[in-house]
Amino acid sequence: MEPKYAGGNLTKFPLTYSLDGKILFCCCSTLVKLINVKTLEHVRVLKGHTATVVGVCANPLNRLQVFSASKDGTVRVWDVSDGTCLDVIEMGAPVEHFVVSGDTIIANVDPKPNKHYEDQPRSCRIISYHLPSRTLTKLYKSKACRGIAVQGDIIASIGTNSLSIYRRSSKKLIRLTHSHSLTTIVFHPSDSYLATG
């Protein structure tokens, strides 16, 4: 009898854990699937986006809520306990990457999406959306953005072989280049260090 194999990729987008670590959020086409970490059972499906969901972030101010971003140009706020969509935030263009920092969403949006070259690097914009005031602000342009990280006042994004560091208070932007392609970015959880891979 031939052995049976299971596995494969769940998604090409990063998986996210709930703040208590019990639920895994998985982007699957236009849906977000909630998976119980202990039993691997599907808990719920979040439906509402009309294009590919590119990421999920836990709400740092409310452990019962998550945000999901999509190429449909929206970020949705969800109640995790019952799967209700609480709010739809228009970002003005398809969202490629996003993070939530306190009461602000930082996103990389593509103002001129091209369906024929969906995986090709393009010039994008890094924007912020302040939740309490519902204010959208353009911060800076980023060529071929592949990821975003935020720590306090500082936003960092990576392009094909470049790192952009932007300080919101001074609106100062620094760009650094690398000899190889960059694929990932993260801030140290407590110190002011930034790592790229």
N, C-alpha and C positions, 0 to 999 in steps of 0.2 A: 504494500500500500504506500502510495506516494504521500510525503508530508504536506500538510496544508500550511500556507503562510498567510499571515495577516499583517496589517500595517500600512505603510505608505504615509504620504503627507496629509494632515488634516486640512491645512490651509497654508498659503504662501505668506500670510500676514502674521505678526507676532501674537502669541496667545497671552491672555491676561488673567491673573487670579483675582478673586474677590479679596477685599481687605482682610477677611478672616481666613483666607486660604482654602476654603471649602468648595468653592465653585470656580471652574475654568471657563472663560469666555472665548469662543472660537468664531472667527469670521468665516462664514460659508456663503459665498455669492452675495445675495442681498439680505441675508439673515445673520443673526448672532445666535449661536447655540450655547446654552448653558449646560455644562457637564459637571456632575458630582464627582469630585476628585477621588473620594473613597470608593465609590461603587462603579464609576465610569458610566453611569446612566445619564440619559438626557433628562434634564430637569425641566427645561422650558426653551422655547424658541422666541426670539424677539423679531417681530415682523413689522416692516414699515418703510424701509429704504427701497428706492427704485433702481439703484445701481450698486455696484460692488462696494461692500463694506470693507474699509481699509484698516480699521483699528477700533479697539475698545479701551477705555480708561475708567478706572474706578473714580467716583467722586470723592476727593479727599475731605470734603466737608460733610458728606452724608454717606455712611457705609451701606445704605439701602439703595443707592443709586449708581448707575453707570452711564457713561457717555459713549455713543458710537458715532463714527464719522464715515462718510461715504462719498463716492465719486458722483453722487447725485447733487452734491453741493450743500449738504446739510449735516449738522451734528444733532443727534437726538439724545434726549435725556430720558432714561428708563427707570422705572421702579422695579427692582430685581425681584421683590417678593411676589408680585403678581404679573409682571411682564407688560405693564401699562406704559405707554409713551406719554411722558409728562410735558415735553416741550420739543419743538422742532426749531432749530436755529439755522437761519440761512447764512451761509458763509460767502456767497457771491460767486463761487467757482468750485469746480470739483476738488475735493480734499484728497490729498495724497498721503499725508502724515499728520498726526496731531498729538498733543499732550495737554493735560489739564494741570494747571499749577494754581492752587488756591481757588480763587474765584475768576480765573482767566483761562480761556482756551487759546493755545498757541497752535497755529496750523500752517502747513505748507499747502497752498492752493495753486492749481494750474489754470490761469485765466484764459488760455487758448488750447483746450484739449484737442488732441488729434487722434481719432479712433484708429486710424491706419497705422500709427506708430505708437501704440499705447505703452510699450516698454522702453521707448527711446527717451534719453534724457532731454529735458526741455528747460527753458527759463521759467521759474516759478516765483511766487511771492510768499514771504513769511508774514502772516497777519496775526493780530491778537483780537480776541473777542472778550470784552469785560462783561461777565454775566449780570451783575446787579444793574448796570446802566444800559445794558444791551447795545454797547458801542463797539463797532468794528474799526480797527486801525491797521493800516498797511505799515509794516515795519521796514522791510528791505527786500531786494530781489535776490534770488538764489538760483544759480544755474545748476540744473540736474540734481536737485535736493534728494537725498536718499535717507534722511533721518533727522530728527529734532530731539534735543534734550533741553531741559530748563532747570535752573537752580536759582531760586530767589529772583534777583533782578536780571540775571544773565540768561540769554537764549543762545544756544549753539546749534548749528546745522552743518551737515556734511553734504558736499557735492561729490562728483566723480573723484577728484583728487584735491579737494579744497575743504577747509574748515572755516566757517564764519562764526565769529563770536560778537554778539550784539548786547550792549548794556542799555536796558530800557530807560533808566533815569537820565543818562547823558545822551542817548540816541547815537552812541559811538559804535561803529562797526569796524572790526578787524578781520582781515582775510589772510589765512595761511595756506600754503600749498604743500602737498605731499608728493613724493615720487611714485607712489603706488595708489591704486584705487582704494577708497574708503568705503566700508560697508556698514559700519555700526558706530554708535556714539552713546556715551553714558557719563553722567556725573557721579562722583563718589557720593555716597549717601550722607556723609557728615562733613567732609573736608572740601575745600575749594579746588578739587582736582577734576580734570576731564580726561576721559580715555576714548580713543578711536581705534577701530580695528580695520 
